[in-house]
Amino acid sequence: MAKSPLTIMKDTFGDKTKLVAAVEKFTTDELWVARTNKDKGLSHVSNAKLLRLHATFSTVQEKFGTRAKLIDAILDVEKRAKDEGYKTRLSAFPVPRLWDLYKSASKRAGVKVASEKKAAAPKAAKKPAAAKPAKKTAAKKTQK
């Protein structure tokens, strides 16, 4: 059975304030586009969204370090490194959108991407299919 965001948050961080503090570590100019509601802040965001943000920011920071390097990687994968207009447009996107764009562009280009850290369940080995006997053809009955 899948765990709920509440249980994942409690197992990983203890309480929501620690999760919010962990996500706020990524709110520097290197990764964050400042578009939050200053009245509410991150403490009013759902646990599921905070966990997704934390996983995305952790992966991007580990792989690229900054938003600028992620944008450059997207431009390289899409072979549009010299397109300044596109680069300007991408610079307005938040990191989760950029990360999704990078993953999809890499998939289209055939580049292998290490995805976000998720608990992947090991796949069970399939049993070989047992040989089934051939179906018998039904003999047609003639009516008189």
N, CA, C and O atoms as a DFTB+ gen file, in Angstrom:
576 C
 N C O
     1  1       0.847      -1.176       0.000
     2  2       0.000       0.000       0.000
     3  2       0.895       1.243       0.000
     4  3       1.921       1.280       0.679
     5  1       0.508       2.223      -0.742
     6  2       1.287       3.460      -0.850
     7  2       1.143       4.291       0.421
     8  3       0.077       4.350       1.035
     9  1       2.230       4.918       0.788
    10  2       2.198       5.767       1.970
    11  2       1.605       7.123       1.610
    12  3       1.737       7.599       0.482
    13  1       0.961       7.723       2.573
    14  2       0.395       9.058       2.358
    15  2       1.509      10.095       2.522
    16  3       2.529       9.816       3.152
    17  1       1.314      11.295       1.953
    18  2       2.321      12.342       2.125
    19  2       2.581      12.674       3.597
    20  3       3.703      13.020       3.967
    21  1       1.556      12.568       4.424
    22  2       1.733      12.850       5.848
    23  2       2.701      11.859       6.488
    24  3       3.590      12.263       7.238
    25  1       2.541      10.563       6.201
    26  2       3.435       9.569       6.798
    27  2       4.849       9.674       6.235
    28  3       5.820       9.477       6.965
    29  1       4.976       9.981       4.947
    30  2       6.303      10.170       4.367
    31  2       6.996      11.360       5.008
    32  3       8.180      11.299       5.339
    33  1       6.238      12.457       5.183
    34  2       6.793      13.660       5.804
    35  2       7.225      13.370       7.240
    36  3       8.303      13.794       7.658
    37  1       6.394      12.651       8.000
    38  2       6.734      12.343       9.390
    39  2       7.936      11.405       9.479
    40  3       8.787      11.568      10.353
    41  1       8.008      10.419       8.572
    42  2       9.135       9.486       8.588
    43  2      10.442      10.166       8.214
    44  3      11.490       9.877       8.793
    45  1      10.377      11.066       7.247
    46  2      11.593      11.681       6.729
    47  2      12.032      12.901       7.526
    48  3      13.213      13.042       7.844
    49  1      11.088      13.787       7.854
    50  2      11.442      15.071       8.460
    51  2      10.983      15.235       9.901
    52  3      11.520      16.087      10.609
    53  1      10.029      14.469      10.355
    54  2       9.541      14.608      11.724
    55  2       8.274      15.428      11.813
    56  3       7.243      14.935      12.271
    57  1       8.341      16.668      11.382
    58  2       7.140      17.506      11.360
    59  2       7.224      18.486      10.187
    60  3       8.254      18.592       9.521
    61  1       6.130      19.190       9.954
    62  2       6.040      20.047       8.773
    63  2       6.997      21.231       8.835
    64  3       7.483      21.679       7.796
    65  1       7.277      21.745      10.023
    66  2       8.183      22.897      10.116
    67  2       9.587      22.539       9.621
    68  3      10.265      23.369       9.016
    69  1      10.023      21.292       9.882
    70  2      11.335      20.860       9.397
    71  2      11.319      20.684       7.883
    72  3      12.308      20.990       7.217
    73  1      10.219      20.200       7.335
    74  2      10.091      20.069       5.885
    75  2      10.094      21.435       5.213
    76  3      10.749      21.628       4.189
    77  1       9.357      22.385       5.793
    78  2       9.331      23.745       5.252
    79  2      10.730      24.354       5.319
    80  3      11.165      25.016       4.376
    81  1      11.435      24.134       6.425
    82  2      12.796      24.662       6.564
    83  2      13.731      24.036       5.528
    84  3      14.609      24.713       4.992
    85  1      13.543      22.740       5.246
    86  2      14.385      22.073       4.243
    87  2      14.122      22.625       2.848
    88  3      15.057      22.782       2.063
    89  1      12.863      22.922       2.526
    90  2      12.538      23.492       1.219
    91  2      13.018      24.935       1.144
    92  3      13.459      25.385       0.086
    93  1      12.936      25.667       2.256
    94  2      13.384      27.066       2.261
    95  2      14.890      27.204       2.047
    96  3      15.360      28.272       1.655
    97  1      15.651      26.138       2.301
    98  2      17.091      26.183       2.025
    99  2      17.352      26.361       0.534
   100  3      18.394      26.882       0.135
   101  1      16.404      25.928      -0.280
   102  2      16.559      26.032      -1.731
   103  2      16.042      27.352      -2.286
   104  3      16.096      27.567      -3.497
   105  1      15.545      28.239      -1.434
   106  2      14.953      29.489      -1.921
   107  2      15.989      30.590      -2.097
   108  3      15.737      31.753      -1.783
   109  1      17.137      30.213      -2.595
   110  2      18.163      31.199      -2.914
   111  2      17.973      31.650      -4.363
   112  3      17.184      31.062      -5.102
   113  1      18.684      32.671      -4.755
   114  2      18.569      33.177      -6.126
   115  2      19.098      32.177      -7.153
   116  3      18.763      32.276      -8.333
   117  1      19.917      31.218      -6.724
   118  2      20.462      30.242      -7.654
   119  2      19.403      29.272      -8.166
   120  3      19.488      28.827      -9.310
   121  1      18.399      28.930      -7.339
   122  2      17.397      27.936      -7.727
   123  2      15.964      28.458      -7.752
   124  3      15.129      27.906      -8.468
   125  1      15.669      29.465      -7.018
   126  2      14.287      29.860      -6.752
   127  2      13.859      31.054      -7.597
   128  3      14.615      32.009      -7.773
   129  1      12.647      30.987      -8.113
   130  2      12.019      32.140      -8.744
   131  2      11.044      32.676      -7.707
   132  3      10.100      31.982      -7.330
   133  1      11.259      33.891      -7.244
   134  2      10.473      34.443      -6.131
   135  2       9.061      34.792      -6.592
   136  3       8.794      35.908      -7.038
   137  1       8.156      33.804      -6.473
   138  2       6.764      34.036      -6.831
   139  2       5.827      33.503      -5.752
   140  3       4.695      33.125      -6.055
   141  1       6.272      33.465      -4.516
   142  2       5.409      32.979      -3.450
   143  2       4.582      34.114      -2.878
   144  3       4.950      35.284      -2.985
   145  1       3.473      33.761      -2.277
   146  2       2.628      34.729      -1.610
   147  2       3.272      35.059      -0.266
   148  3       3.371      34.190       0.601
   149  1       3.696      36.271      -0.089
   150  2       4.408      36.659       1.129
   151  2       3.527      36.558       2.372
   152  3       4.041      36.361       3.473
   153  1       2.196      36.692       2.213
   154  2       1.297      36.599       3.361
   155  2       1.203      35.171       3.882
   156  3       1.112      34.959       5.091
   157  1       1.225      34.196       2.989
   158  2       1.038      32.804       3.395
   159  2       2.356      32.064       3.550
   160  3       2.555      31.373       4.549
   161  1       3.249      32.189       2.596
   162  2       4.522      31.501       2.670
   163  2       4.394      30.014       2.382
   164  3       3.338      29.546       1.957
   165  1       5.457      29.282       2.612
   166  2       5.486      27.853       2.318
   167  2       4.781      27.004       3.360
   168  3       4.485      25.838       3.101
   169  1       4.507      27.556       4.526
   170  2       3.864      26.757       5.574
   171  2       2.419      26.410       5.237
   172  3       1.843      25.513       5.852
   173  1       1.827      27.105       4.275
   174  2       0.440      26.824       3.883
   175  2       0.344      25.901       2.670
   176  3      -0.751      25.615       2.187
   177  1       1.484      25.442       2.183
   178  2       1.511      24.546       1.034
   179  2       1.328      23.115       1.527
   180  3       1.758      22.779       2.631
   181  1       0.694      22.273       0.719
   182  2       0.417      20.902       1.134
   183  2       1.699      20.094       1.287
   184  3       2.730      20.411       0.693
   185  1       1.609      19.041       2.099
   186  2       2.757      18.172       2.328
   187  2       3.221      17.517       1.036
   188  3       4.422      17.398       0.792
   189  1       2.276      17.093       0.210
   190  2       2.629      16.422      -1.040
   191  2       3.429      17.353      -1.949
   192  3       4.424      16.942      -2.545
   193  1       2.996      18.590      -2.052
   194  2       3.697      19.532      -2.917
   195  2       5.075      19.873      -2.345
   196  3       6.046      19.993      -3.092
   197  1       5.161      20.027      -1.038
   198  2       6.451      20.300      -0.413
   199  2       7.429      19.140      -0.623
   200  3       8.615      19.362      -0.866
   201  1       6.936      17.914      -0.529
   202  2       7.797      16.756      -0.752
   203  2       8.275      16.700      -2.207
   204  3       9.437      16.387      -2.469
   205  1       7.376      17.004      -3.155
   206  2       7.772      17.043      -4.568
   207  2       8.798      18.138      -4.812
   208  3       9.781      17.925      -5.522
   209  1       8.571      19.319      -4.218
   210  2       9.522      20.418      -4.374
   211  2      10.889      20.047      -3.813
   212  3      11.917      20.309      -4.436
   213  1      10.894      19.439      -2.642
   214  2      12.156      19.055      -2.018
   215  2      12.897      18.038      -2.883
   216  3      14.108      18.155      -3.074
   217  1      12.186      17.049      -3.402
   218  2      12.824      16.040      -4.252
   219  2      13.361      16.661      -5.537
   220  3      14.468      16.338      -5.969
   221  1      12.588      17.541      -6.143
   222  2      13.014      18.182      -7.387
   223  2      14.218      19.079      -7.153
   224  3      15.202      18.993      -7.888
   225  1      14.158      19.936      -6.147
   226  2      15.271      20.844      -5.867
   227  2      16.532      20.074      -5.484
   228  3      17.632      20.454      -5.887
   229  1      16.389      19.003      -4.716
   230  2      17.548      18.203      -4.332
   231  2      18.221      17.605      -5.559
   232  3      19.445      17.637      -5.684
   233  1      17.412      17.058      -6.466
   234  2      17.951      16.442      -7.673
   235  2      18.631      17.471      -8.563
   236  3      19.730      17.233      -9.065
   237  1      17.982      18.615      -8.760
   238  2      18.538      19.650      -9.630
   239  2      19.820      20.213      -9.038
   240  3      20.793      20.430      -9.761
   241  1      19.833      20.452      -7.733
   242  2      21.043      20.995      -7.116
   243  2      22.192      19.994      -7.185
   244  3      23.343      20.376      -7.395
   245  1      21.876      18.718      -7.008
   246  2      22.907      17.691      -7.063
   247  2      23.461      17.537      -8.481
   248  3      24.670      17.400      -8.667
   249  1      22.582      17.560      -9.468
   250  2      23.000      17.309     -10.847
   251  2      23.571      18.545     -11.541
   252  3      24.548      18.444     -12.283
   253  1      22.961      19.716     -11.302
   254  2      23.348      20.923     -12.029
   255  2      23.927      22.020     -11.138
   256  3      24.853      22.719     -11.550
   257  1      23.403      22.181      -9.938
   258  2      23.905      23.222      -9.040
   259  2      23.059      24.484      -9.065
   260  3      22.672      24.986      -8.009
   261  1      22.762      25.008     -10.257
   262  2      21.988      26.247     -10.356
   263  2      20.962      26.133     -11.483
   264  3      21.021      25.231     -12.318
   265  1      20.016      27.083     -11.476
   266  2      19.010      27.152     -12.549
   267  2      19.677      27.460     -13.881
   268  3      19.277      26.925     -14.915
   269  1      20.687      28.316     -13.864
   270  2      21.358      28.712     -15.102
   271  2      21.998      27.509     -15.794
   272  3      21.932      27.390     -17.018
   273  1      22.613      26.625     -15.021
   274  2      23.221      25.436     -15.602
   275  2      22.152      24.470     -16.117
   276  3      22.366      23.792     -17.122
   277  1      21.005      24.403     -15.437
   278  2      19.894      23.574     -15.906
   279  2      19.357      24.118     -17.230
   280  3      19.075      23.350     -18.149
   281  1      19.217      25.430     -17.327
   282  2      18.746      26.057     -18.563
   283  2      19.743      25.789     -19.691
   284  3      19.339      25.498     -20.817
   285  1      21.038      25.886     -19.396
   286  2      22.058      25.595     -20.410
   287  2      21.992      24.132     -20.860
   288  3      22.183      23.831     -22.038
   289  1      21.723      23.236     -19.921
   290  2      21.604      21.815     -20.268
   291  2      20.397      21.578     -21.170
   292  3      20.468      20.780     -22.104
   293  1      19.287      22.267     -20.895
   294  2      18.092      22.144     -21.740
   295  2      18.407      22.642     -23.149
   296  3      18.046      22.004     -24.138
   297  1      19.083      23.784     -23.229
   298  2      19.443      24.340     -24.531
   299  2      20.381      23.406     -25.293
   300  3      20.261      23.276     -26.511
   301  1      21.312      22.756     -24.596
   302  2      22.227      21.822     -25.250
   303  2      21.491      20.585     -25.756
   304  3      21.736      20.126     -26.872
   305  1      20.601      20.051     -24.945
   306  2      19.864      18.845     -25.337
   307  2      18.971      19.132     -26.545
   308  3      18.851      18.306     -27.449
   309  1      18.349      20.307     -26.549
   310  2      17.467      20.674     -27.655
   311  2      18.218      21.280     -28.843
   312  3      17.611      21.651     -29.847
   313  1      19.546      21.376     -28.719
   314  2      20.413      21.930     -29.764
   315  2      20.000      23.348     -30.148
   316  3      19.930      23.699     -31.326
   317  1      19.725      24.155     -29.115
   318  2      19.354      25.554     -29.322
   319  2      20.216      26.462     -28.445
   320  3      19.725      27.451     -27.902
   321  1      21.481      26.132     -28.307
   322  2      22.383      26.844     -27.402
   323  2      22.563      28.317     -27.776
   324  3      22.834      29.145     -26.907
   325  1      22.415      28.647     -29.052
   326  2      22.631      30.033     -29.482
   327  2      21.343      30.858     -29.499
   328  3      21.375      32.043     -29.828
   329  1      20.221      30.246     -29.150
   330  2      18.916      30.924     -29.206
   331  2      18.704      31.740     -27.926
   332  3      18.218      31.213     -26.925
   333  1      19.066      33.011     -27.961
   334  2      18.979      33.880     -26.772
   335  2      17.526      34.169     -26.379
   336  3      17.232      34.307     -25.192
   337  1      16.630      34.259     -27.334
   338  2      15.227      34.499     -27.021
   339  2      14.615      33.347     -26.241
   340  3      13.863      33.555     -25.289
   341  1      14.945      32.135     -26.653
   342  2      14.458      30.946     -25.956
   343  2      15.064      30.853     -24.562
   344  3      14.393      30.461     -23.608
   345  1      16.339      31.218     -24.453
   346  2      17.005      31.196     -23.145
   347  2      16.353      32.202     -22.201
   348  3      16.180      31.916     -21.016
   349  1      15.992      33.373     -22.713
   350  2      15.319      34.379     -21.895
   351  2      13.950      33.871     -21.441
   352  3      13.537      34.085     -20.302
   353  1      13.264      33.201     -22.352
   354  2      11.946      32.656     -22.015
   355  2      12.064      31.586     -20.940
   356  3      11.262      31.553     -20.006
   357  1      13.057      30.711     -21.062
   358  2      13.258      29.659     -20.068
   359  2      13.659      30.216     -18.712
   360  3      13.370      29.602     -17.685
   361  1      14.316      31.359     -18.689
   362  2      14.770      31.917     -17.415
   363  2      13.610      32.374     -16.541
   364  3      13.790      32.591     -15.342
   365  1      12.430      32.523     -17.118
   366  2      11.259      32.909     -16.330
   367  2      10.555      31.699     -15.719
   368  3       9.704      31.860     -14.844
   369  1      10.901      30.484     -16.170
   370  2      10.250      29.269     -15.678
   371  2      10.779      28.892     -14.298
   372  3      11.958      29.105     -14.018
   373  1       9.927      28.333     -13.423
   374  2      10.411      27.819     -12.135
   375  2      11.165      26.500     -12.332
   376  3      11.049      25.861     -13.378
   377  1      11.925      26.107     -11.336
   378  2      12.776      24.923     -11.431
   379  2      11.987      23.637     -11.707
   380  3      12.427      22.853     -12.548
   381  1      10.849      23.373     -11.051
   382  2      10.137      22.134     -11.376
   383  2       9.726      22.045     -12.846
   384  3       9.780      20.969     -13.442
   385  1       9.320      23.157     -13.423
   386  2       8.947      23.158     -14.839
   387  2      10.179      22.947     -15.717
   388  3      10.116      22.230     -16.715
   389  1      11.287      23.563     -15.351
   390  2      12.527      23.368     -16.093
   391  2      12.997      21.912     -16.009
   392  3      13.461      21.348     -17.000
   393  1      12.876      21.317     -14.839
   394  2      13.298      19.933     -14.650
   395  2      12.449      18.994     -15.511
   396  3      12.981      18.079     -16.140
   397  1      11.132      19.218     -15.541
   398  2      10.260      18.415     -16.393
   399  2      10.613      18.604     -17.863
   400  3      10.624      17.644     -18.634
   401  1      10.899      19.830     -18.243
   402  2      11.282      20.132     -19.620
   403  2      12.593      19.430     -19.979
   404  3      12.732      18.890     -21.077
   405  1      13.536      19.439     -19.066
   406  2      14.818      18.761     -19.297
   407  2      14.615      17.257     -19.453
   408  3      15.184      16.645     -20.357
   409  1      13.806      16.657     -18.577
   410  2      13.577      15.214     -18.655
   411  2      12.907      14.830     -19.972
   412  3      13.300      13.849     -20.602
   413  1      11.906      15.590     -20.389
   414  2      11.202      15.249     -21.625
   415  2      12.085      15.492     -22.849
   416  3      12.056      14.702     -23.793
   417  1      12.866      16.568     -22.848
   418  2      13.765      16.836     -23.972
   419  2      14.857      15.773     -24.048
   420  3      15.240      15.362     -25.144
   421  1      15.357      15.329     -22.913
   422  2      16.376      14.289     -22.887
   423  2      15.821      12.967     -23.392
   424  3      16.503      12.221     -24.094
   425  1      14.585      12.688     -23.030
   426  2      13.943      11.459     -23.490
   427  2      13.778      11.482     -25.008
   428  3      14.014      10.480     -25.682
   429  1      13.367      12.639     -25.539
   430  2      13.214      12.769     -26.991
   431  2      14.553      12.632     -27.701
   432  3      14.627      12.065     -28.791
   433  1      15.606      13.149     -27.087
   434  2      16.933      13.114     -27.696
   435  2      17.636      11.780     -27.467
   436  3      18.674      11.518     -28.075
   437  1      17.089      10.941     -26.605
   438  2      17.696       9.644     -26.330
   439  2      18.786       9.691     -25.284
   440  3      19.595       8.768     -25.194
   441  1      18.824      10.756     -24.486
   442  2      19.825      10.895     -23.430
   443  2      19.252      10.305     -22.153
   444  3      18.109      10.583     -21.792
   445  1      20.048       9.489     -21.468
   446  2      19.583       8.873     -20.223
   447  2      19.644       9.899     -19.095
   448  3      20.661      10.569     -18.917
   449  1      18.544      10.022     -18.327
   450  2      18.451      10.994     -17.244
   451  2      18.220      10.254     -15.942
   452  3      17.361       9.375     -15.864
   453  1      18.985      10.607     -14.920
   454  2      18.730      10.066     -13.587
   455  2      17.548      10.814     -13.017
   456  3      17.620      12.027     -12.815
   457  1      16.461      10.112     -12.756
   458  2      15.251      10.782     -12.299
   459  2      15.320      11.075     -10.808
   460  3      16.307      10.771     -10.137
   461  1      14.253      11.669     -10.317
   462  2      14.192      12.067      -8.914
   463  2      14.305      10.859      -8.009
   464  3      14.031       9.729      -8.414
   465  1      14.709      11.113      -6.794
   466  2      14.883      10.041      -5.831
   467  2      13.513       9.565      -5.366
   468  3      12.809      10.267      -4.640
   469  1      13.152       8.374      -5.791
   470  2      11.896       7.775      -5.365
   471  2      12.206       6.365      -4.901
   472  3      13.144       5.722      -5.373
   473  1      11.405       5.909      -3.977
   474  2      11.578       4.554      -3.497
   475  2      11.004       3.611      -4.544
   476  3       9.790       3.431      -4.633
   477  1      11.874       3.020      -5.322
   478  2      11.435       2.134      -6.387
   479  2      11.314       0.727      -5.828
   480  3      12.254       0.196      -5.235
   481  1      10.158       0.137      -6.021
   482  2       9.939      -1.219      -5.565
   483  2      10.611      -2.167      -6.552
   484  3      10.489      -1.987      -7.763
   485  1      11.314      -3.166      -6.050
   486  2      11.956      -4.105      -6.971
   487  2      10.895      -4.889      -7.735
   488  3       9.881      -5.313      -7.179
   489  1      11.158      -5.065      -9.010
   490  2      10.199      -5.790      -9.835
   491  2      10.370      -7.279      -9.609
   492  3      11.488      -7.789      -9.532
   493  1       9.248      -7.965      -9.505
   494  2       9.281      -9.406      -9.333
   495  2       9.591     -10.054     -10.678
   496  3       9.101      -9.620     -11.720
   497  1      10.401     -11.084     -10.636
   498  2      10.755     -11.775     -11.873
   499  2       9.536     -12.519     -12.393
   500  3       8.819     -13.174     -11.636
   501  1       9.314     -12.410     -13.688
   502  2       8.169     -13.087     -14.279
   503  2       8.488     -14.570     -14.431
   504  3       9.608     -14.961     -14.760
   505  1       7.464     -15.377     -14.180
   506  2       7.615     -16.806     -14.395
   507  2       7.444     -17.074     -15.878
   508  3       6.642     -16.414     -16.538
   509  1       8.177     -18.022     -16.404
   510  2       7.973     -18.328     -17.819
   511  2       6.575     -18.880     -18.033
   512  3       6.058     -19.628     -17.204
   513  1       5.981     -18.512     -19.126
   514  2       4.615     -18.932     -19.414
   515  2       4.598     -20.437     -19.657
   516  3       5.418     -20.976     -20.401
   517  1       3.654     -21.091     -19.020
   518  2       3.515     -22.527     -19.191
   519  2       2.934     -22.791     -20.569
   520  3       2.066     -22.062     -21.048
   521  1       3.430     -23.851     -21.196
   522  2       2.942     -24.185     -22.532
   523  2       1.493     -24.646     -22.423
   524  3       1.170     -25.546     -21.648
   525  1       0.643     -24.027     -23.198
   526  2      -0.762     -24.394     -23.191
   527  2      -1.012     -25.397     -24.304
   528  3      -0.412     -25.310     -25.375
   529  1      -1.889     -26.336     -24.050
   530  2      -2.199     -27.286     -25.132
   531  2      -2.929     -26.558     -26.261
   532  3      -3.636     -25.575     -26.039
   533  1      -2.740     -27.057     -27.444
   534  2      -3.378     -26.439     -28.602
   535  2      -4.891     -26.560     -28.472
   536  3      -5.405     -27.561     -27.973
   537  1      -5.587     -25.540     -28.920
   538  2      -7.049     -25.571     -28.856
   539  2      -7.587     -26.550     -29.881
   540  3      -7.096     -26.638     -31.006
   541  1      -8.591     -27.268     -29.471
   542  2      -9.229     -28.211     -30.386
   543  2     -10.249     -27.455     -31.214
   544  3     -10.988     -26.612     -30.704
   545  1     -10.277     -27.759     -32.458
   546  2     -11.284     -27.117     -33.300
   547  2     -12.597     -27.829     -33.111
   548  3     -12.659     -29.058     -33.069
   549  1     -13.621     -27.062     -33.001
   550  2     -14.956     -27.642     -32.805
   551  2     -15.434     -28.225     -34.116
   552  3     -15.424     -27.565     -35.155
   553  1     -15.848     -29.463     -34.048
   554  2     -16.360     -30.114     -35.257
   555  2     -17.724     -29.543     -35.563
   556  3     -18.580     -29.424     -34.687
   557  1     -17.910     -29.198     -36.801
   558  2     -19.198     -28.617     -37.193
   559  2     -20.223     -29.726     -37.325
   560  3     -19.980     -30.771     -37.928
   561  1     -21.355     -29.462     -36.751
   562  2     -22.451     -30.419     -36.849
   563  2     -23.320     -30.047     -38.033
   564  3     -23.655     -28.880     -38.236
   565  1     -23.665     -31.017     -38.779
   566  2     -24.556     -30.745     -39.880
   567  2     -25.973     -31.010     -39.446
   568  3     -26.238     -31.991     -38.750
   569  1     -26.848     -30.192     -39.828
   570  2     -28.243     -30.357     -39.456
   571  2     -29.003     -30.939     -40.632
   572  3     -28.764     -30.572     -41.782
   573  1     -29.914     -31.844     -40.340
   574  2     -30.742     -32.438     -41.396
   575  2     -32.149     -32.033     -41.279
   576  3     -32.979     -32.445     -42.088
